[in-house]
Amino acid sequence: MSVFTLDVKTMDIKAKQKYEASFNYLGQAMTSAFEKASDTRKKEIGNYIKCLNEMYEYTNNIETKLIKQDYENDTTFRRKRVQQARLVKKNGR
């Protein structure tokens, strides 16, 4: 069994692909186990699938927030946004 450690800030494309592939593998394993399980076991596996989905959503939300934060802190785009905001405020549009 392997444990996944994750630093979203330093994830490059290969690390992101590995991360996505790992979650896909776990999801496929859980769904096949769910299909073969008895009724009592299905509830447990369903809870594991729900937890796995929440972990995936959480890490993607963190990544999205970091991308948005980088965009907002980017000086080139920041200057343009400030200029546009001033024009809107001045012209009332």
Stockholm file with secondary structure:
# STOCKHOLM 1.0

chainA/1-93         MSVFTLDVKTMDIKAKQKYEASFNYLGQAMTSAFEKASDTRKKEIGNYIKCLNEMYEYTNNIETKLIKQDYENDTTFRRKRVQQARLVKKNGR
#=GR chainA/1-93 SS CCCCCCCGGGCCHHHHHHHHHHHHHHHHHHHHHHHHSCHHHHHHHHHHHHHHHHHHHHHHHHHHHHHHHHHHHCHHHHHHHHHHHHHHHHHTC
#=GC SS_cons        CCCCCCCGGGCCHHHHHHHHHHHHHHHHHHHHHHHHSCHHHHHHHHHHHHHHHHHHHHHHHHHHHHHHHHHHHCHHHHHHHHHHHHHHHHHTC
//
